[in-house]
């Protein structure tokens, strides 16, 4: 069953891959410029936070959500 599913997925995606790598460029995409620096800021922030959360040995989102849950439901500032 998995082999049939993989074969069907390959058949479905084959035209997309062929047009992406071997197709011609449409005329509407010829005058595309680079993105402005204002649009790069969120991308850089997301990339840096992804690398930072990967390298930190702590589970920062869990710690922050625990602090917020203790604050909201525990009646204190939540830092123990």
N, C-alpha and C positions, 0 to 999 in steps of 0.2 A: 504494500500500500504506500509506503514512503517512497519507494522507487518510482511508482507511477505519479505520485504527487510532485516529486522533483522533476520528472520528465515534463509534466504539464507546465510547471512553472518556467522551465527553460524554454519551452515552446512559446509561452505567452510573452516572456521578456525578450526573446531573440529579436523581434522587429525593433524594439526600443533601443537595444544595444547597437544594432546595426545602424540605425538612423543617427544615433548619438555619436558614434565614432567614425562612421564612413559616409554620412550624409553630407549634403551641401548646406551652406549657411544661408538662411533666409534673408531677404533684403531688409526686413524690418529690424534685424539685429546687427546691421553693419555699423551704425553710428552710436553704438553703446560706449559710454565713457566709464572711467573708473568711478567708484563710489566716493562721495565726499568724506572729509574727515569727521564730520558730525555723525555720519552713519557708521563709521568704524568704531566709535567709542563703545556702543553696546556690545559689539562683537568682541572687542578686546577685553572688556570687563567679563563677559561670559567665559571666554577662553582662559583668562587668568584665574577666575574663581574655580573653574573646573580643575585646572592643574593644582591650585592651592588646596582644594578639598580632597584631591587625590593624594597629595603628599603629606597632609597632616595626619598623624596616626590616631587622632581622636575623631569620633563621630560628631562633628560640630552641629549638623542639623538636628540630631537627636538630643544633644545637650541643650540647644536653644529651644526646642519644642518642649522639653521637660521643664525648663525655667518658665516658659510662658504658661504651661499647664499648671504648674505650682502657683504661679501668680494669679491666674484666673480662678482656679478652683481651691487653692489652699489658703488664700487670704494673706499672703505675705509677699515679699519681693522674690521669693523662689530660689535664692542663691543659698546653697547649703555648704 
